[in-house]
Structures are given as C-alpha cells and as structure tokens.
Amino acid sequence: MYKFSRLVVISTLAIVFSGCGASSWVQVTPAGMRVSVATPAEVSNCTRVGTSNVNALDRVAFMQRGSQKLQDELVNLARNEAGDIGGNRVVPESTINEGRQTFGVYRCP
C-alpha cells in the first residue's frame, strides 16, 4: 500500500510540473487576438470602455511561479476580457499583487 501511495504522489507531481514549462496556461481567444497592450500615452485619443480585473495563480503547490509567465497570463486574460467588451487596447493600471492586476480597456480608432 505504501508503494502505491508513493507512486500516486510522484505521478501527480510529475503531471503538475510537466505543465510548468509551458509558455502560458491561458490562451488568447479570437476576440482577444484583436486586442493589444498599450501605454497610457498611446490611448490618449481613445475611448475608455471599462476595466479588467484579472487574476491567475501566483504559485503552484509550494512553488512560486515565474513572474514573466504570470504577467503573460494576466495580459492574455485582460486581452480576452477586453475583446469580449468591445475594446481593442489594454493598459496595465496596477502592478501584480498576489496574482491580481487591473487593466484599463480602451477602444481606439
């Protein structure tokens, strides 16, 4: 029984950590593909259409996730949400805090 339990734990960990090398667990949707990340200056002549408050796991099990992977996922989530509400630009409005970030959503010509 002990060997079986140990095998289950090792197999589970192998499955969990095999996904850690992927570039992002969040894929950009077709609507999100039409959205880009911009700076505040780049949206000065655009119309604000909303806010996107997104969050992703900042740690898996006992491991802290890489900041770039986390940022990529948050951007992908914001782009997806912006596309759903009619935006075509997102601007980060906060830093990442416990896996959460706020983006402004804009519609630009």
Secondary structure, DSSP 8 states (H G I E B T S, - for coil): -HHHHHHHHHHHHHHHHHGGGSS-SS---HHHHT-EE--TGGGTTSEEEEEEEEE--SEETTEE--HHHHHHHHHHHHHHHHHHTT-SEEEE-S--BTTEEEEEEEE--
